[in-house]
């Protein structure tokens, strides 16, 4: 019966697909290609209402095979892609985009650009929401390529200007690239999403032409619009922009404060801490201590000598001045049950001493103040340091011994 | 990466004792041809509820109807006979009911089956009170259990995480790591096995062993401060062991916790020693510190983002030692252990942000801290995601893995900074293993490096093994196809050579391993195998090619040892290891067992002699001949020589009627033989005729005759040709030589054999009598020895060899 036939057909189709998958996963491209030629037959009776139909399957598998097959050429690849574009109308834009990526990977930038503009002019039926989004993406990538050309021209121009003569034609061309790129990039940035590359390029363009207000607005929108997913990079870009603009400390600190709230373990927290430590306001210095403590909570910062030296410096300052010991006490309170095992174990003392003497010095100072002179970490490191006749370790020992009452006050 | 061998190789010998496979679909599904057809149209399987309920009644009759059965047994008649008048009023004849049930069984699956009225009447009458356990309650429980078994068969999430851990060797020490795996028949033993990493990893010494009170579901391990902490999860217990860094140091059990609901997750902190996180199926997440005990972080039986029925929960550690991730099927959240109620954020959500498909669910989350401190792996049944906790909700990498079963196990091998990290994914039921590589995370964007690769599974080695006897092949097949239960791997860098060892554990407790070598590391080496050689049927494992005979030879050797041990362990049937015992009380009556009332004549005589000898202080030299018990003496054998035709003739001659004897012998036997021959010819003719008439009829007929030929041909063919020196002296049971003795008599030859077989081939009755007469001549000749013992059996055979 036809039902049975249909069933058998489906079964053999699935079988074939699993063979292809098997070959792909064992990197037997030739075998996979042979099976794929058989699988093409499944296009004839495409009854399936699955999420991924056979034609999409063929597209995906085919690109994968052609990409890895030892005997495939770019020409064949282009040919295959053209066929795929006609095979499924709904997927046209997706296939185009993928094709462009492949071309870019092979360094064929001009062909990629042509393909993108071709895709842009493509129309089919009523535009759906998904198509609209894909179209925006295609335009954005064309904008990116325009930006690429623009920056090339810019470099040429800069070289020429160094030599002392200007080239009007090149300048003209560069400006036209700018216009084309700016229009497309601006569009995509409006849609909520993560558009780090596009934003960076767009801001670069705007800054070159001196449109700082627009740039600031774009970055602020990208960082603070609640429709966009929380993206730490957006705040980083804003901070870098503000820094370039030579903005006041206050605005820089407020930008980093938000970054600290989102990602306390960001690399910029060291900059933030140094900035805050220098501040005259007590509140800011307090925040600085919080920031550096929070950063050192993370496993990734465990062996960061710079961060430890920041902490050691600030702790030392506080201890010497004997003011604001309660800051340390508060920070330490929530950490005293796990920092000793996390940072100041004997095993770590040994290893840090072997690997990085200056790290172990900074850590020993912090440990000596927070945990007293009997702490394992401090004892091991100072003992070792004194043995090897290093002056600063002797100083360290003296300092900690002198300030041992501080430990009692912190822990008490 | 390239596989070094053609298949995975066993690391450990199979443990003694047989593995009992978990229930298969056919055990609990309704099986019937008709039902299958019906099902093909609709989706969904039908559970065979009735059969399982029936099993319960058969297996636990005491629990099911114990007391009522005793009360009612007078009213149930179990015989075939008709009931008499007065009894009929209060007794039911059960045989009729049983017949009805049998008939019902025969029509099983028939859509138009009508219940026999008698059965319906009976069930109406008794349904409410016959069963000790209320039937509705029992059925509910059974149905629940069946549903659970079935859903476990479809997808068993209790194994999530895997029950195999590899404790890598300490820095600078010998290349010896430790494999932590469960074993034993119920998988309730935990082993810490030292393994030396050589070409093929080799177990060294005997493992440290712990017996636990439940099946081990998960083994998790992490190294903190140079010590390994191993967490072990069974359904209601979780335990933690500490393995000191020194090589050869014994693992130390630290603490055990007991949970009311089955635990679904146990992970070990990579940051702090002795810290673990535990989740139970009631939706509770605990932070477990060996020093300070349990801290409840969350209790929420509902799922986080949308409603999902699965009680499965998971939790893991993050870059911050105080922040834990906790997951259910709908996504992941991060909780701060210092203020779990207030501080939390969403890390992953099944939905639009991640571009999830419909019906996609989280299967296994894993913290990738060793690759990058803020990275996270989330697998679903369709895809693999890499997340960055600094940029939550939007995955930094997504890849559809296309595995046939959802990946329940994952293992990360971090690469050096800037190099790619390897992630292994493993599925349980299909034993799939997939190797993914990705790079990036810090400065550059995340991307897959190279193509994903499929690794050998345990079951894949079956095609390389030599063919076994069918029952062993079946056993092997079943054993090797057992679902995977764990995954572990290690990278090994030996100068320029880089290789990866992948261990896979099966539910049967077997640990297999395979080595992958890095391709770029050895460009000079020729490709080990062409695409063609991986075709099923070829077995490069056992061919031992010239290029690397040691390696492959070692693998083959490993296999041989493993197979031998497996078959040794599974030889005896698993359940009846004890010898069947018979009660002799029923075989003999009491009178039989009672000895004679007084001492017999013989005993009295012997006792007297003994007394006499003691009084005289002399020796007992020999017993009186009359006192000797008759059977074991060789004298009794003398009549056995009678069957000899020579002695028979001599006896006749001595008696004087030798002539008569001769007449009798020739005439009688000639006539008999002729008749027999004629009979055989006719029979053959008839058989031929029948065969041409109707094939179906003769097929049954020939089958019969073949059977009888078989049963006949055995002993006669053996006995005449038997060599004089027999190894069977001890083997035949006491009864069998007596049966054979007429055949071993000197006369047996063609005539006897053929006539005997004729008799069994359905010769008409009237002819059978003559045949019997003929045979009786031979049967009378040799008087049978009463009870031939072993030595006699061999003596019996000597004349037969002389006669030939």
Contacts between the chains, C-beta under 8 A, distances in Angstrom:
chain1	res1	chain2	res2	distance
A	18	B	404	8.0
A	21	B	402	5.9
A	22	B	454	7.1
A	24	B	451	7.5
A	25	B	434	7.1
A	25	B	451	8.0
A	25	B	452	6.3
A	25	B	453	6.1
A	25	B	454	3.5
A	26	B	453	7.2
A	26	B	454	5.6
A	26	B	534	7.3
A	27	B	451	6.0
A	27	B	453	6.6
A	28	B	531	4.7
A	28	B	534	8.0
A	30	B	531	6.7
A	31	B	531	5.8
A	51	B	357	6.5
A	51	B	358	8.0
A	64	B	451	7.8
A	68	B	451	6.5
A	194	B	391	7.5
A	194	B	394	5.7
A	229	B	353	6.9
A	229	B	391	7.5
A	229	B	393	5.9
A	229	B	394	5.4
A	230	B	391	7.5
A	230	B	392	7.0
A	230	B	393	8.0
A	231	B	391	6.2
A	232	B	390	5.3
A	232	B	391	6.4
A	233	B	391	7.6
A	262	B	390	7.6
A	263	B	390	4.6
A	265	B	319	6.4
A	265	B	320	7.6
A	265	B	373	7.6
A	265	B	374	7.0
A	265	B	390	7.3
A	266	B	390	7.3
A	297	B	320	5.4
A	297	B	321	7.2
A	297	B	322	7.1
A	298	B	319	4.9
A	298	B	320	5.5
A	298	B	373	6.4
A	299	B	270	7.5
A	299	B	271	5.7
A	299	B	319	5.1
A	299	B	320	7.5
A	299	B	321	6.9
A	299	B	369	6.2
A	299	B	373	5.0
A	300	B	319	5.8
A	300	B	372	7.9
A	300	B	373	3.3
A	300	B	374	6.9
A	334	B	338	6.0
A	337	B	292	7.8
A	338	B	272	5.9
A	338	B	321	6.1
A	338	B	322	6.8
A	341	B	272	5.1
A	341	B	273	6.0
A	342	B	271	5.9
A	342	B	272	5.7
A	342	B	321	5.7
A	345	B	225	5.3
A	345	B	273	7.8
A	347	B	225	3.9
A	347	B	226	5.3
A	348	B	225	6.7
